Structure formats: C-alpha cells, structure tokens
Amino acid sequence: MDVLPNNEVVNEVAASKAHIGFAYNPPSNPDVEFEASSHQPVRLLVSTQHPLANLRNAVTVQEVFRHPLAIMPPTFGLGQAAQLMAFSEGLALKPTLVSNSLAALRRFVISGKGATLIGSFSAFREIESGDLTTLEIDHPLCQNVYARLLVKRGRPLSIAAEEVLRRVKTQMPMFATAETPQQ
C-alpha cells in the first residue's frame, strides 16, 4: 500500500502497477474507471475548542485563512483545493504546516494548533468520538468533491483483489452508502 498524490494514483492504476486506487477528487483518465464514488465535500476540521467550532453557519474562506492552517501539498486534491480557494478569493495562502500525512494533519488539529482542510471520512473516528468537528466552507470549490475507488478499465482483477474491492465497497461506510459512480 502506497500513499501517493492524486495524479500518481490514477497513473499507477492506468499503468496496471496498482490493482485498486483510492483518490480524493482525482482527474479523469480514459484507462481508469470509478468503481465507487462518494460525495465528500471539503470541510474545515477543527478541535471542539477552536474559535470557529461553535459557528452555526458555513465559514468563509477568509475566516479559514485567518487561523493557523495545516494543508496537504498541492499535488494532493486537498492541497489543490486550498490553492484554488486562495487564488479565487485573492488571498495569500500561508500554511503553518504542509504534510502529505492525514495522520499528521489530524494530530495538528487535535493538539489545538489550528485547523485543516479534509474530507470528513479522513477523520471519521475523531469526529464520532467528539474530539474534532467539521465545518462547512462557503465556497463552490468545496462542494462538488468526490472520493473515488479506481480500477483499470477492462482489467480483470485477481480473486484477492476482487475480494478487497468488494469489502471496501460494502464495509467502508463512505462507499457502502455511495451513489452510482460518475465517470
């Protein structure tokens, strides 16, 4: 199992180097099909003690960027979203932490040092336990985002890979109730 930027995940699946890929808002590729798709808007992940945690309305991009922020590198879907939001709003993006580790981003938030942009599925346990919460971000770039389960178009999978795919689609909450995949 490797953690890679979105384009590399798509390329690894397209080149048959990976049987299955999982990517957050990946680009389309004619050699790759979406086996499952789950609507996962970009959210602001904060501790329950964060100054924005008790807001009842969606937070603006300006509010997000006023606080210390940890982000993924721009080669990852969440990093791209941060850059595009900053650009579209004419704001400077000055992250406190840049990491390709979702665990590091969650630890940053849990420690009370700031917030991060995330899909809720990436912090499911921490949200369920009440340690962290997510806030809607009032920006169109954050709304139409999907987590995708990828396979190479037309490539038969081994019995083991088929079983992994089946289990992901039926046992991961985000895909067990997912919509029909959009290509």
Buried (B, 14 or more C-beta within 10 A) or exposed (E): EEEBBBBBBBBBBBEEEBBBBBBBBBEEBEBBBBBBBBBBBBBBBBBEEBEBBEBEEBBEBEBBBEBBBBBBBBEBBBBBBBBBBBEEBEBEBEBBBBBBEBEBBBBBBBEEBBBBBBBBBBBEEBBEEEBBBBBBBBBEBBEEBBBBBBBBEEBEBEEEBBEBBEEBBEEBEBBEEBEEBEE
